[in-house]
């Protein structure tokens, strides 16, 4: 097999940077492409969100050609779902995947996104908790009303009935606050999921 130096004799590190699916929150931007012996290092910026699962793939294409080759397989570093928000690097071992690699080439990164499964679960969980809180608040308010009615007609233990009524009322208020919190969180996650689905 030819040495990497000979293969790259006419190879120019004049790359065009391409990003696929840039509309996905403009998640990926290639910042530099450099050669290091048998490897080509592709540095890129990933501006993702914590609730998004990324799947990064690397492609290459010769300048002047429309067809992209890939996804490239003999790579290491930050690719697939092994990525993080911010700076990432993919290292492509050219010699293990190409007999020749001459001329001027461009690289592209495809980033497929999905909503993390736990986010969908959180949406469902908050929805259930909000309904449960609403049901519990109704129970406490009904109990408060019952104790208050008993207090009005009580001949004994009137003070206790009034105390129970006030306690149930307070618990009902807390339950309404919990409903508001859980429902708000459920709505927030629903909007995030809906927004992401526009790009899928």
Secondary structure, DSSP 8 states (H G I E B T S, - for coil): ---HHHHTTT-B----EEESSTTTTT-EEEEEEEEETTEEEEEEEE---TTEEEEEEEEEEETT----EE---SEEES-BT---SEEEEEEEEGGGT-S---SBEEEEEEEEEEE-HHHHHHHHHHHHHHHHHHHHHHHHHHHHHHHHHHHHH-SSSHHHHHHHHHHHHHHHHHHHHHHHHHHHHHHHHHHHHHHHHTT-
